[in-house]
Amino acid sequence: MAQASGTPSVDSTGHDDALGAVSGPLSADSASHDGLLAQASGTPSAGSAPHEAAPAPEAGTQSGDSAANADPSSPVSGTQPADSAAPSTPVSGTQSTTPTPHPDTDTATGTPDVGTTPHADQPPTDRAPDRPHAHTEPHPYTDAPTPPDALPTGTPMPKGRPPQRPKEPGGGLLMGRPFGVPVYVAPSWFLVAALITWVFGGQLDRVLPELGAARYLVALFFAVAFYGSVLVHELAHTVAALRFKLPVRRIQLQFFGGVSEIEKEAETPGREFVLAFVGPLLSLILSGIFYLAMQPVEPGTVPGVLLAGLMVSNLIVAAFNLLPGLPLDGGRMLRAVVWKITGRPMSGTIAAAWVGRALAVSVLIGLPLLTQTGALGTNTEDISGMDTVTDALLAAILAAIIWTGAGNSLRMARLREHLPDLRARNLTRRAVPVETNTPLSEALRRANAAGARALVVVDADGQPLSLVREAAIVGVPEHRRPWVSVSGLAQDLTEGMRVSAELAGEDLLDTLRATPATEYLVVEETGEIYGVLSAADVERAFVKAMARPN
């Protein structure tokens, strides 16, 4: 069964797409405060009032609108201003707002376009680089589909030490890494294995009474073999995803089957259909293999009973996952068909999700009725009150999983539809360059005069060395700021902390996840500094995208 990010799947193919998508917002090292640089120096926040008129900028600084950086096509030596923000809105314990987009400015003069708000008079900043620094390509896609994790609030990031990469996804007992994808057995699997052993052992007592207590060992072997079949089903999805160059975070075997957490969606409806269909196809093939293996085996023996049980169970897995509703594989196939017809993946998701919800209601009501009426081959005279309760409980759990998976699929599809709005260029804060020995009070004065909200430490040639962390500024008392240099409050730039201004959507989140930090240096393709991107700003934009209606 295929499913959206972070949702457990029934039986076999929960494709965790996203961002877990895409799931869980970014967290910053410390609370991000709008206008923090202005507040720290005792002047009004940049977001509290419009800037006054500004003359032409000095060398090394380009002025722009109070809510905008200059046009990227106009290279700026050393710095590209980023905006001060609007009034703060608390999100996830932080006080800050998402910076507004950067309108273009005149590329010849550096003056704002008509209609923009002019700046106040602005003194020259530190000297800019004499030459553009080489642009460093962002890190490739790595680890979880969810927004990048960062250090807890208030935790200082050691200077000179590269940020730690995210840990393994975890999720239980690691069993191996077929095709480079970790396979985990969740603790809930042991519960269902014990349940299967108990139920199947009771059936063996009627078929093979001579086994005695050994029947439970045979039943345990069946439970392990059955979940081995589920793993093959999941590996089919994984191999198909890797063939389509879609990263797979992990495979997890759990209570009701398995989940293949595929972190990105297929690019075409055809690939989506294939990706969903290969799982049930492998289960059908396994069922056929077990059927053929039964032919030379005597039916009343242990091998015959095991092969028959594996044949039937794989057939049930295939049939159940082919039901046309999300988050099952059949729902993914239905989504692909509607996507192909309408040309809109969101339309396919909506259709398949609502069919999935209808399917959940059908399972909740229909499964107990089918059992009670004997439609599933059971003898109604043998059905006890405990069997009725068990059937109802099983139906309720299955229905809840299907209903929840369908809802999560809708939410993740809505998120992906709005993810392209997350653009590094639009979220970047204006920054001013300061040299390593600049006192913090002077750096704050320059930042406030320029309407900037970030500081970039540069060397004598104007090359960026580090980023001054907001949390570190807050921790310095005002009376000590003239004697504290900015270099002592900065996090050294590592390769992953340089991000392209052109990054957007999932590519932006993937890059930030690869190197968790609180601030990132945003550069143009030419290597020119564009500004500083705060993880807290991306977090707020991510939450806003999640809350936006379709």
Protein Blocks (a to p, Z undefined) as FASTA:
>chain_A
ZZdehiacehjlcccfbfopoeapaddfbdcdehklmmmnopacfklpccdddddddehi
acddfkbccdfklccehiacdddddddddeehiacddddddddddfklopacehiacddd
ddddddddfbdcddddddddedjfbdcddddehiacdehiacdddddebjijcfbjehhi
acdddfklmmmmmmmmmmmmmmmmmmmmmnmmmlmmmmmmmmmmmmmmmmmmmmmmmmmm
mmnopacfbdcddfkopadddfbdcfbfklmmmmmmmmmmmmmmmmmmmmmmmmmpcfkb
mklmmmmmmmmmmmmmmmmmmpccdfbfklmmmmmmmmmmnopaklmmmmmmmmmmmmmm
mmmmmmmmmmmnopnopafklpcfklmmmmmmmmmmmmmmmmmmmmmmmmmmmmmmmmmm
mcfklmpccdddddfklcfklmmmmmmmnopabdcdddfkopafbdcdfklmmmpcfklm
mmpcfklmcccddfklpccfkbgcjllmmmmmmmgcfbdcdddfkopafbdcdfklmmmm
mmmmmmpcZZ
